[in-house]
Amino acid sequence: MDRLATEILDRCDALARCSDEEGRITRIFCSPAMREAHRLVVEWMKSAGMAPRLDAAGNLIGTYLPPGCDSRRRVMIGSHLDTVADAGRYDGILGVMMGIAAVESLRERGVALPWAVEVIAFSDEEGVRFAAPFIGSRALAGTLDAGMLALRDDDGVSMGEALEQFGAKPQAAVGTGECAIEAGSVVAYLEPHIEQGPLLELVREPIGVVTAIAGQTRMTLEWTGEGGHAGTVPMMQRYDPLLAACRWTMAVDKLGREMKGLVATVGRVEVDPNVPNCIPRRVRASLDVRHSEDAVRHEATRQLLELAERIAAESRLTFAAERDHEHAATAMDEELTERWANVIASSGHEPQRLVSGAGHDAGVMATVAPTAMLFVRSPGGVSHHPAEAVLHGDVAAGLAALVQFIEEIANA
């Protein structure tokens, strides 16, 4: 697997050069950089013996048909090709490259499989362009709402328009359209992924299995006050929404530290008019709350919303909140997960069982197909950052575990 691991890392490097921003990695849904990334991945899929195609939601899918297989059923291996702004080069991308390498290994050795293998590069998992994550996997799950096509990016382009410009068919992607998976047709959905955290490094293990994905709530909160001249409005007559947002942000951090297992983040703050000599008129802030138990997450969100409203009232501000995205905690398929853990154990490693705090396409796919995830160690626990890293030996170990797992499923 060493040769293929080197190939995987080289391909991650090549995709890192497909960026919408000069000097850093940013690749968003249906952008010119994504088009260039697709051009490269199509070549690699073809060289591995797959037939690539673009689906109606902009997902790139490569299909490998082993001789004599039932083409109506398949094992899917996938992750995403989009990134956050100023990203690392492995989040999502590593899983797609490992999928292609796994097919290459199976084909080169002539492994007999009873079904097809598909590698899917999801079009959008991060939700950067339209503030709506999991666009690609929602289409496969049949839960992409037609109303989402009307969402607009910062340039006023709608999601539907972006898909059409990319060569996809947005109307066919919604609901139970062309992309939706037929019940029983997917034997398993497998997602290799960097851990994006420090736990595997702490126990000195290269890979582990995921037992569940934490539930997540994403919201946008807005406080509106009265702007004014920074030099002429007395301090006692100011109704400053930025001060309210700052008070609330400190409370978000405090609650995240006090509730066991909770992570709560304010990752984006927008100030209007955002100039040095003006008192802010309006402040918008994001809220991201995650926990492996939905009841805890709901309670934390409730407390933070109540606090935001109370601070607004005390500060004589108006307040509004929008729920941008929510998904429940999602368990991975227990049988597949334990079988994958046994594969790891057979290779001489202690199988680690982890809960993922990050959201993944696997969480959406688990609603329509038996799903399992493999984590590859993240040195330093860094992700969504240029310092994101993986080790060659860990990638090789992960690829070996993926390939052996596919063969075991085939022989079950």
N, C-alpha and C positions, 0 to 999 in steps of 0.2 A: 504493500500500500504506500510505500515511501514515494514512489514515482508519481502516483496519483495525488498524494498529499501536496507534493511540490507543484503539480499542475493546478490544484485548487487554489493555492496561495498566489500563484502567478496570475491566475484569472481574477482573483479578488483585487490584485494590484491594477490590472488592466481596467476593471470596472471603476476603480477609484478615480481614474482619469476622465470618466464620463460624468461631468459635473455642470450644473447650471450656474456656478459661481467660480470665478477665477481664484485660484490659490487655496481653495478648500473644497471638501466633498459635500455637495448638496445636489440631490437628484430627486425631483418631485414627479408626481403623477402626470403622465402624458406630456412631458416636457421634451425639448430637443435632446437633453442629456439622456433621458429614458429611451428615446428612439435610438440613440447610438449604442446604449447598453443592450437593447434588444438585438441590434445588428450583430454584436459580438456573441451574445448568448445563442442566437439562431445558428451561427457557425459551429459553436461548440456542441450544441444538441445534435446537429447533423453528423458531426464527426464521431459522436458516440452511438450513432445508429438510430436516432430518433427522427420522427417527422414533426417539425415545429409548426405551430399555428397561433394566430392571435384570436382570442375569443371576443365576445361582444363587450366585455367589461375592461378590455385592454390587458388581460392576463396573457402571458406567453406560456404556452403549454407544449411540451415535447412528448411524443408518444413512442414508446418502444414496444414492438410486437414480436415476442419470441416465437420461433416456429411452433405451430400447432396450438397456440394459446387461444383462450376464449376472449376475443377482443371486446366483448360486452362488459367484462369485469376487469378491474385494475387496482393495483396498489399505487397510491399517489405519494410523491415526495415533494415537499414544497416549502417555500418561504417567500420573502418579498425582496424586490430590487430597489424600492424607493428608500430614501433616507430622511433623517431630520436635517436641519441646517447645520453646517460645519460638523459633519458626522465622522465616524470612523468608517473603516472599510469592510467590516465583517458582519454587522448586525443585519440579519436577513440574507445577505448576499452569500455568506458562507454556506448556509443550508441549501441554497439553490445549486451552488457549485458542487457540494457533496452529493446531491442527488444526481447530477450529470455524471460525476465520477463513478458513482455506484452502478449506474446503467452501463458505463464503459467497462467496468470490471466484470459485470455479469455477462455482457455480450462477448467480451474477449475470451472468457473461459467457457462459453457455450452452455451456461447454466440453464437447464430446462425449467420453465415457469409456466404455471397453468393459466395465467392471466397477463394482461398488459401491464407495463409500468409507465406511469406518467410523471414527468417532472414539471411542476408548475411554479412559475415566477410571478407572484401576485403583483398586480399593478400598483396598489396603494395599501399599505398597512399603517403607516405613520399618521396619515391624515393632515399633512402639512398644508397642502394647497387649498383644500376646501374645508378644513377643520372638521373632517368626518373620516375617522379611521376605518380600516378593514373593508374598503370599497370592493376589492377583488374577491376576497373570500365570502363577503356577504352575497355577491352575485351567485357564487356556487351553492351557497346555502339557501338560495331563493328568498333572501330577506333584504335585498337592495330595493329600497322604496323609490317609486317613481318621482316622488317629491324631491329626492336628493339630487336629481339631475338639474334642478333649478338653482342649486347652491352656486354661488359665484366666488371667484378668487379675488385677490386684491386688485387685479386689472379689469374686473368686471366680466370675465369670461365664465360662462356657466360650466358645470360639470358635463352636461350633455354636449355642449359645443366642444369642450376639450377632447372628449372621447371621439367625436366625429372627426376632428382635425387629426387625431392620432390613427384614424383608420378603423376604429371600432364601431359598434352599432348599439348606441346607448339604450334605445327603446327595447331592444331584444335582451338587454342585460338585467332588466328589472323583474322582480317577482319570480315566478316559475317559468322564466323565459329560456332562451337557448343555453345559458350558462348553468342553470340549476341542475344539481346532481340527481339522477334517477335513483330512487330508493333501492338499496341493496346492490348497486353497481360498484361501489367502492369497498374493496376488501379491507383496506386500512389507509388512513392518511398519516404519514410520518413526517415529522418536522425536526431536522437537526438544527441547532441554533447555539450561538454563544450564550454562556450563562448570563452575562451582563451583571454579575455580582461576584462576591468574594468567597463563597462557601466551598466550592471545589478546590480552590487554591488553599484554603485553610486546612482542609483534610488531605491535601497533596494527592488528589485523584484527578485524572485527565478528563473523565466523562461521568455523567450521571443521568438518571431518568427523571422525568417530571411526573409527579403524581397529580398535580392540579395547578390551575392558573388562577391567581387571586382575582376577585371581583374588583371592578373599577367604576368610579363615577367621575365624569369630567363636566365641569360647569364653568360658566362665565358670569361674573358678578359685576355690577355697575353701580357706582355712587355718583350722584350729580349734585353739585353745589352752585355757588355763585363765583364766577371768575372776577378778576379785577386787576388793577395795577399793583404791582408788587411794592411800589414805593408810596402809594397814597392811601390804601385801605388799612385802617388801624387793625392790630392783631385781634382785638376783642370783637371786631365786626366781620370776621372772616368765617366763611363756611367752606372749608377746604376738604374736598373729597380725598386728596392724596394722604392727608393725615389719618383719615378714617381707614383707608386701605392699608396703611402701614400698621396701625394698631391691630387690625384683623389678621394681617399676615403673620405677625409675631404670635398671635394666638393659634394660628394654624400649625406653626412649628411646635408650639408647646403641647398641643393636643396629640400631635404625631409622636412626640416623645413619651407621653404619659400613657397612651393606650397601647397595650402589648400587641405587637404584630402589625400595627397600623403604620402606613406611610402616607403623608399628606404634604402636598407640594403646591406652591404658588410659582408657576414657571414663566408666566407672562404678565406684564403690567403695561397698560397703554394709558398715557396721560395726555389729556387735551386741555390747552393747546400745546403743551410740552415745550415752552420757551422760558428762558431764564427770568424775564421781567413780568411774568403773568402768574397770578394765582390760578391753580388748576380749576377748570370748570367741571370736568368729568374724568373719572378713572375707571377703567375696566381691568379686571384681574381674572386670571384663570385659577381653577381649583381642580386638583387631581387627588382623589382619595382611593386607597387600595387596601384590601384585607382579604385573607383567605376565607373569612366567615362573613357572609352578606349582612347578617344582623348587626355586627360590629361596624361595618362600613356605613350602613344606613344611619345608625345612631350618631356616628361621628359627623356625617354630612348634615344631619339635622341640627346638631349642636352648632356647627360652624355657620349654617345659614341663619339660625336664630341670633347668633352673636353679630353677624354682619348687619342684620336688620336693626338690632338694638343700638349698635354703634352709629348707624345712619340716623336713627331717631334722636339720639343724644347730641349728634353734631348738626342737626337740622338739615339733613340731606335727604334727597329722594333715593330710593334703592330699588334695583331690579335684579333678577337672576334668571339665567337660562340653563337648562340641562342639555349639554351638547352630546353626551354619549354615556351610556351605562351598560355594563354587562355583568351578569352574575358570576360568582366563582364557578369554575368549570373543572370537573374531574376528568382526568384522562381515562381511557379504557383500562380497566384494572388488569384484565388478562394479557393484553398486549404489553402493558407496562412491566408486569412481572416477568414475562417472557424476555423482554429486552434486558431487564436487570440480570436475568440468568445468563444471557449472552455475554454481558459485561463480566460477570463472575467467572465464566469459563475462560475468559482471556487473561485471568490472573489479577483483575482489579476488584476492589471492594465496591459493589454497586451502591451509589448514593441515590437517595430518593429525595427530591427537592420540590418545593412549591415555588412556582414562578411568580414574582411580584410584577413582572412586566406582562403586558398584553401581547398576544400572539394570534396569528391566523388560525393556529390550532384550536384556540378557544371557540372560534366560529365554526370551524370544520367539525368539531366534536358534536355539534348539534345534528349533523347529517351523516356521519360516518364514524366507525371505530377509529380512535385517534390516539397517537402516542408521540412523545417528544423526547429527544436526546439533547442534553446540554454538553457543550464543550467548554472546558475551563477558560475563564477570562482573566489573564494575569493582571493583578491590581484591581480586579473587579470593575474595570472602567468600561463604560459604553456610552453611546450617544456623544462621543468625544473623539477628536483626532487621535488620542492616545490608545484607543481601542486596539487590543492585540490578541493573538492566539499563538500557540506553539506548534511547530511542525509535527512533533511527536504526538501531540494531543489530537490534531486533525487526522493523522494516520490511524490512531486508536479509534476515533469516532467513526471514520469511514469503514474500518474493519467491522465494527459493531453493527453499523447500518447494513452492510452487505450480508453479513452472517444472519442478521435478523430477517432480512427479506427471504433468504434461502430457507430459514426455519419455518416461516409462515407458509412458504410454498410446499413444504413437506409435511405440514401439519394434517 
